[in-house]
Amino acid sequence: MAEYKLLLPSMGEGVMEATIISWLFNEGDFIKEDDSVVEIATDKVDSDVPTPVSGKIVKILKQKDEVAKIGEAIAILETEGGSQDSQEPEIKSYEEVKDQIVQPEPEVVSALEQPLSNYSDNSFSNQNSDVYLSPLVKSIVQEEKISESELKSIKGSGLEGRITKEDILGFLQNRGAVQSAPAPQTVTQAVSSVKSQPAPAQPISINDGDEIIQMDRVRKIIADAMVNSKHTSPHVTSFIETDVTNVVTWRNANKNSYQKRDGEKLTFMPIFIRAVVKAIQDFPMINVSVDGDKIIKKKNINIGMATALPDGNLIVPVIKNADQLSLSGLAKAINDLAYRARNKKLTPADTQGATYTISNVGTFGNLMGTPIIPQPQVAILAVGAIVKKPAVIETEFGDVIAIRQKMFMSHSYDHRVVDGSLGGMFLKHVNDYLENWDLNTEI
């Protein structure tokens, strides 16, 4: 018999750790190769971890709700023979393996992934410290230039005494009161310092009959992401009403034959994404991210697709290299991701790398919306419900009134790098591609 350590595998760029949700087997159970043995959660998606070998679970090293780093052992298995034991990968510390796990794009290393030692001497350096910081907390530490001595004075309220975002924000609110002999400030500096600190939350009154519902993990992640986006990006939203009569006519003529031929539903989303991809190719500065004072122009066109889940939460799976897919390929990719999203079958990699996102608020009968930009993207499109309306049509014989299929589109963009001209022209091009949809398009 041989001992085999089951490691938490790499789950894609930027994923450093995962939380154990539940074990699907108990100690003493025998598991077969490729069996899913544990459910884990990252800040992107929940997923299962399979075992690469068969054997008996001798010891579970990470219990429910505990956090494991990539490459860390989460269980010990007992296997037959000695070959697996001799091939067992060496267990290294997170610091030793993180460079092999995270493969950032060559153009940029995100500020959240840079070691804190890259910042000024006044900022905290974790090279020789045992204080663990999540990427979000680390970014706040860097931005606020919290020193190592200050950080060590903060009592963490998280798991195993870890410092949470709330701990850091609470420290910042009281930072001025505990600093000794502060340097004189000008009026401008003092006002700036006050503005940078979040206002204390007002107490919420609770009356008889009110129900208190604790946010689940996914809802907390969504809440933090939305607040962070509004804090990061000055949002501007442009609107346009689009005549999609050709699109509706074409889909109605092709959806039954396509489903019979390929066994796939033909929704409007592949058509919307095709129009967006063409507009991105016309205006590539929409397909960018912001890193400090640098603009990162993305080579790939990866479209995020906001998807509502049965539990009321939201997830955004990503169609990679959407510009390289045919209309049929887009339809298959959309249907696959939507199905796996609603059945909790997505992997962390399925939700990473989006460069532009579409949200179909029309699914819920809404005419339009003002979507929030998913960071670090700089724009997002919301498409509304398609409604029959009387409209004025220009013909060679003069203007006539006809029944047309109309839809509102809302385009939110980051005013740091996208001005009204670029944001508006991009939206107009999406509009034009949809209004001029060729009825003879093949799929």
Disulfide bonds with the S-S distance in Angstrom:
none
